[in-house]
C-alpha cells in the first residue's frame, strides 16, 4: 500500500475563522452595494430635477457640437488655425488626393505649423 504522506489540512479553528471572514466579506459587499443603490435611487428627492438638468446639458452640448461641425470658425488666431465645415473639408480632401504625394507633403507641413509654438506677443 502506497503512503502518499499527509498534507496540511486546516484544523477546525482555522476553518471557523475562514468561514467567518467569508461571511463578513459578503455582508460588507451587501452593505456597500446597498449604499450605492440608495445613492443612485431614482425615487430619492431631487433625482428628477438632476435628471432633467443632465438632459438639458446633454442637449445643449449636442447643439453646440453640431453647430461647430457644420459652421466655420477660428480655433487659434495666433497660429492662423481655422475650423471649416465637414462637407467642405471632405471636398478639399478629395481634391487634394488627386495628387497623393503633394497632399501628403502639404498635410505634414500643416501639422508641423499647427504644432509650432505660438509667437510671443510684443507689448511695445
C-alpha positions, 0 to 999 in steps of 0.5 A: 500500500502506497503512503502518499504522506499527509498534507496540511489540512486546516484544523477546525479553528482555522476553518471557523475563522475562514468561514467567518471572514467569508461571511463578513466579506459578503455582508460588507459587499451587501452593505456597500452595494446597498449604499450605492443603490440608495445613492443612485435611487431614482425615487430619492428627492431631487433625482428628477430635477438632476435628471432633467438638468443632465438632459438639458446639458446633454442637449445643449452640448449636442447643439453646440457640437453640431453647430461647430461641425457644420459652421466655420470658425477660428480655433487659434488666431495666433497660429492662423488655425481655422475650423471649416465645415465637414462637407467642405473639408471632405471636398478639399480632401478629395481634391487634394488626393488627386495628387497623393504625394503633394497632399501628403507633403502639404498635410505634414507641413500643416501639422508641423505649423499647427504644432509650432509654438505660438509667437510671443506677443510684443507689448511695445 
